[in-house]
Amino acid sequence: MNLHQLRFVREAVRQNYNLTDAAKALFTSQPGVSKAIIELEEELGVDIFTRHGKRIRGLTEPGRLVLESVELIMQEIDSMKRIGKEFAAQDSGSFTIATTHTQARYTLPKVVQAFMLKFPKVRLSLLQGNPRQIAEMVQRDQADLAIATESIAAIDGLITLPCYQWEHVVVVPVDHPLLKSKSVTLEEIAAFPLITYDSAFAGRNKIDHAFVLRGLKPDILLEAIDADVIKTYVELGMGIGIIAGMAFDAERDKGLRAIPVGHLFGMNVSRVAVKQGAYLRSYIYTFIELLTPTLNRKLIEQAMSGDKEHYEL
């Protein structure tokens, strides 16, 4: 068994089981690809592909399992190659961050700006998704690290560390009656149509749980993944909004007022996550330190090595 055989299997599937196209993509001959696949099947003792005559048509049941293993192996090979290229040049390379819209829009801009000033040769990419999606990006080596709320802390295969705490705020128009309340209650909030985050984002589960505990069923008028969208509809007078505190800027959002509601929905913790056992270039440590000054390389390496002394805010 060798890597060429694994590459041929993967490429045959990618080229819709056309071995001629697979051979062209890998700059080799079609007979060579066919022979290598047959030899691999003989070594494994199973057929990887279904066939009609000499043409392959699809994957067998064991072939699907073989392909899963092939993909994992090739991902690790690609990761090793990337390490080799980038270890020699610690101030250059690629760096991919997977994060939610809220983090990308409101938390990261100044951090990214400071990072790029330090490492102008690094190619930085931002991928967006919900917490589950961005965790999977790190697990599959599509991203170097993920930044999201604490929901990513429970996902297997990831090492997570806390970055900072934040609370939700209720956003209302400047003349809204809720602004007269000395300490806003859940009952007062539930009296108005609500505009807030989609259930997969920004601590929405804590919001729902708080209302359930009080036996309240608020009227969720609109759900969105973008705090700017929520604020737009609040400005139109369609309801009141519940957003992450970092998404409100008094200067920018002059037509709105924010009411802190951490006492109702609790505090949230944004976390940074990396793949367990991953190799981190020095500039990734620097980025994490810029994001969370209370973290340093020693603490991160302790967490990566499975040290039982957990760092918490």
N, C-alpha and C positions, 0 to 999 in steps of 0.2 A: 504494500500500500504506500502511495506517495501523494504529495500535494498536487501534482499534476492531475491525477485521477479525480481528486476532490474538486479541483477547479473545473474539470470537464463536466462533472455531474451538475454542479451549480449552474454553469453557463448553458448547458443543454436545457435545463428547466427555464432559465431566463429567456432563452431564445425560442420558447414555445415548442420545445422538443425537436427543433430543426438542427441537426448536427452540422449541416453545411454552414449555417449562420453562426453556430457556436464556434466552429473551427476558425471562421474568419475573424470573429471577435477576439479570439485568443492567438491569432497569427500562427495557426498550425494547419494540418491537413485533416480532412473529414475522416479518412480511414484511421488516422492516428487516434482521433477522439473516440471513434467507435471501438477500436481495439482496447484502449485504456479502460473504457467503461466495462466492457465484457470481462477483462482481467480482474477488475475490482469486484464485480458480481461473483466471479468464480472464487475469489479469495474470501468473500463474506459468506458465500453459500446461499445467497438469495438473489432473486431478480429485483433490481432497483426500478426498472422500467417495464411497462407493458409494451408489447410489440405486435405489429401487423406485418408479417414478413420480416424484412430487415429494418423497417422503420419503427422508431420508438413513438408511442402514442400518449403515454402518460406515466404516472408513478404508481407502483404497486403499494400495498399497505405497508410492507416493511421499507419500501423505498421512501415513503413519506418520513418515516423515523430516521432513515439514513440521511435524508436531506436536512432535517433539523440539526443533526449532529454536524454535518458538513458546514452549515451556515455558522454555527457556533465556533467551529475550528477556524474557519476563514476569518471570522471577526477577530479572533485572538491573534491570528497571523498578521492581519492588517494593523492591529494595535501595536504589535511588536515592531513592525516596520516603522510605524509613526514614532515610536519611542526612540528607535535607533537614529532616525533623521533629526529629531528635535532635541535629543540629549546633548548633541554636540553644539547646539546653538540655543542656549537657554533664554536669550532675549528675542528670539524670533520663532515663528511657527504658527500654528492655528489654535484657536481657542473657541469652543462653542458652549454657550450658556443656554440652558433650557429654563424658561420661567413663565410665569403667568403675566397677563396683560397689566395687572395692577403693579407688579414689581417692575416690569419693563418700562412702564410709563411714568411712575412716580418715585421709585426708589433708586433705580439704577443709573439714570442719566449722568449725575455728577460723579458717581463711582466709575462709570465707563470712561468718562472724560479724563479723570485723573489717571486711570490705568493706561489709556492710550498715550498720554503724555510721557509716561514712564517707559512704555514698550511700543513705540511707533511701528516696529517691524512685525508685530503680532497681528494676524488676521482674525478679527473678532466677529463672531456670528451670534445672533440672538434668535432662538427658536421659541415660539409661544404655544401654549396649550393649557389644559387644566392640570391640576396636580398629578393625577394618575398618568396622563399622557407624558408630562415632562419627566416623571420618574422612569417611565419605560424608555425614554430617549437615552437616559444615562445608563440604564441596565443594558441596552443594546449597543452601547458605545457610539451613539449618534450625537451625544453631547458629553462634555467633560464634567459639568456640574449642573445641578438644578437648584432653583431658589423658589420656595413657595411657603405656604403656611404649614403648621405642624402636622397636617394630614400625611405628609410624605415620610414622617418619622417611623411609621409602622410598616413600611414596605421592605420586604426581604431583599437582601443584597446591596443595600445602601447604607452608608455611614452618614449620619446627619448631625449637624451642630446648630445651636440656636444663634440667630443673628441679632434680632431686636424684637421688642414687644410693641404692640400697637392695639388700639381699641377702635371700635366702630363709632361713627358719628351719625346722627340724624341730620339730614340737610333739608332746610325748609326755605321758602321765600322770606324776604326781609320783614314782612308784616304778618307772619303766621302766628296764630294764637299759642302754639306750643312754646314760643319764646318767652311767654309770661310765666311759665311753670318754673318753680324754683328747683325741682328735681323731677324730671320727666319719668313717668311710670310706663309700664308695658300697656296698661289699660288705655292711657292717653294716646300712645302710639297706635294701638290697634283701632282707634276710633277713626283713623284716616286711611284712605287707600295707600298701599305701600308699593314703592318701586325699589327693587334691590337686586342683588346678584343672583345669577344662576346657581342652582344647588351645588354645583361642583367647585364653586369659587369662593375665596375670601371669607372663610369662616361662616358661611351660610348655615351650616349645620347647627352652630351655636345659637344663631338667631331663631331658627325653627324650634330648637329644644327649649329655649327660654319661654316662648309662647305656649308650647305644649304643657310645660310644668304649671303654668298659670291657668290652663284650661281655656286659652284664648285662640280664636281662629281669625287672624288678620286677613284682610282682603288684599292679596298680592296682585296688584293691577298689572305689573310688568316686571319681567326678569331680564337681566342683561349681564354680559361679562365685562362691560366697560363702564367705569364710574362716570366718565364724561357723558355717556348716553343717559345714565340715570339722572345726572344733574340737569341735563337738557330738558327732560320731561318734568322734573320738579319745577324748573323755571317757568314752564308752561302752565303750572297750576294743576297738574293732573293728579298729584299726590305728594307724599313726603318720601324722601329717599333714605336708605340705610347703606352707607358705604364705608370703606376703610378710611381711617382718620388721615392717613398720608395722602389720600386722593383729594383732600380739600385744601385749597389755598385761598386765604382771605383776600389777597390782592387780585388773583385771577378770577375768583368766583364772587364778584362784588354784588351780584344779584341774589346771593344766598347767604344763609347763616348756618353754622354747624353747632350741634348740641352733642357734647360727648355723652356716650351711653355705655361706657365700660362697666358701670355698676349694674347694668341690666344684662349684658351679653358676655361679660368677662373679658379678660385680656387674651390676645392672640400672640403667637410667637412665629415669626418667619424664620425658616431654617434653610441652611445650605446643605446640599447632599452631593456626595460623590460615590462612585461605585466602589464597593468593598474590594480591596486588593489592587485598585487602579494605581498606575504610575502618574503622579502629578508633577508637571514641570514647575520650576521655581516661580514663574510668573503667575501660575494659578494660585500658589500660596499668597503671593503679593495681592492678587485680586481679592481673595477672601479677607485678608487683613485690612484692605481699603474699605470693604463692605462692612466689616465688623472689627473695629480697632481693638476690642477686648480679646479677639482671637489672635493667636500667633502660630508660627510654624510648629513649635514644639507641641502645643495643644492639639493641633490638627493631626500631627504624626502619631500622637498618643492614641487618639480616637481611631485612626486608620489601623493601628496595630492591635486594637481590641483592648486597650487599657480600660480597666474597670472604673477608673476615676473619671466620671462623666462631668463634662463642663456644662453648666446651665447658667442662665441669666439670673 
